[in-house]
Amino acid sequence: MRNKILRLQESPELAAGDAPVSLMQVLAGVSPDYAVVAQKTATAKKLKSFDAPFDQQYGLTLADLAMRYEASLRAEIICELKPKRRKPKAQAASDAQYAPKK
């Protein structure tokens, strides 16, 4: 007998995967509904026709959201650590020429 636990009804924003994920969404945003689907024992030929629904992932898991949160956090840290681009010295000197005098 095969069993599958289904998690459904997560928020559409999280399901789309486009928006950044907050830590609170990681903790509370996983799919809140659960269902257990069981399949009786049968011949291999009969069971084969039900493989697709049992192989498919449904809903968002805690691991899914935690990995998305970690990836966005890592990207923010990398962005902050990148050195800021400076103007070339010749450009900076010409900018100083036109700067207002105090």
C-alpha positions as CSV (number, residue, x, y, z in Angstrom):
1,M,0.0,0.0,0.0
2,R,1.3,3.5,-0.9
3,N,0.5,6.6,1.2
4,K,0.9,10.2,0.3
5,I,0.4,13.2,2.5
6,L,-1.0,16.3,0.7
7,R,-0.4,19.8,1.9
8,L,-2.7,22.3,0.3
9,Q,-4.1,25.9,0.5
10,E,-0.9,27.8,1.0
11,S,-1.0,31.5,0.2
12,P,-1.0,32.3,-3.6
13,E,1.9,34.7,-3.1
14,L,4.1,32.0,-1.6
15,A,2.9,29.4,-4.1
16,A,3.9,31.6,-7.0
17,G,7.4,31.8,-5.7
18,D,8.0,35.4,-7.0
19,A,7.9,37.4,-3.8
20,P,10.6,37.4,-1.2
21,V,10.0,35.1,1.8
22,S,10.1,36.5,5.4
23,L,11.1,34.4,8.4
24,M,7.5,34.5,9.6
25,Q,6.3,33.1,6.3
26,V,8.8,30.2,6.6
27,L,7.4,29.4,10.1
28,A,3.7,29.9,9.4
29,G,3.3,29.9,5.6
30,V,3.5,26.2,4.8
31,S,0.4,24.6,3.5
32,P,-1.9,24.3,6.6
33,D,-4.2,21.5,5.3
34,Y,-3.2,17.9,5.2
35,A,-4.8,14.8,3.7
36,V,-3.7,11.2,3.5
37,V,-4.3,9.4,0.3
38,A,-3.8,5.6,0.4
39,Q,-3.7,3.1,-2.4
40,K,-4.7,-0.5,-2.0
41,T,-2.4,-3.3,-3.1
42,A,-3.0,-4.4,-6.7
43,T,-1.1,-5.8,-9.6
44,A,1.9,-3.8,-10.9
45,K,0.0,-3.1,-14.1
46,K,-2.9,-1.5,-12.3
47,L,-0.7,0.4,-9.9
48,K,1.3,1.9,-12.8
49,S,-1.7,4.0,-13.9
50,F,-1.7,5.8,-10.6
51,D,2.1,6.6,-10.4
52,A,1.7,10.2,-11.7
53,P,-0.4,11.5,-8.9
54,F,1.7,9.8,-6.2
55,D,5.0,11.1,-7.8
56,Q,3.8,14.7,-7.9
57,Q,4.7,17.3,-5.2
58,Y,1.7,19.1,-3.7
59,G,1.8,22.4,-1.7
60,L,4.8,24.1,0.0
61,T,6.8,22.3,2.7
62,L,8.8,23.9,5.5
63,A,12.0,22.9,3.7
64,D,10.9,24.6,0.5
65,L,10.2,27.9,2.2
66,A,13.3,27.7,4.4
67,M,15.5,27.2,1.3
68,R,13.9,30.2,-0.5
69,Y,14.4,32.4,2.6
70,E,18.0,31.3,2.9
71,A,18.7,32.0,-0.8
72,S,17.2,35.5,-0.6
73,L,19.1,36.2,2.6
74,R,22.3,35.0,1.1
75,A,21.7,37.2,-2.0
76,E,21.2,40.3,0.3
77,I,24.4,39.6,2.2
78,I,26.4,39.2,-1.0
79,C,25.0,42.4,-2.3
80,E,26.0,44.3,0.8
81,L,29.5,42.8,0.8
82,K,30.2,43.8,-2.8
83,P,32.6,46.8,-2.9
84,K,30.9,50.0,-4.0
85,R,32.0,51.2,-7.4
86,R,34.0,54.4,-7.2
87,K,34.2,57.1,-9.8
88,P,37.5,57.2,-11.7
89,K,39.8,59.9,-10.3
90,A,39.7,62.0,-13.4
91,Q,35.9,62.1,-13.2
92,A,36.0,62.8,-9.4
93,A,38.3,65.8,-10.0
94,S,36.1,67.3,-12.7
95,D,33.0,66.8,-10.4
96,A,34.8,68.7,-7.6
97,Q,35.4,71.6,-10.0
98,Y,31.6,72.1,-10.3
99,A,30.7,71.4,-6.7
100,P,29.1,74.3,-4.9
101,K,31.5,76.3,-2.7
102,K,30.7,76.6,1.1
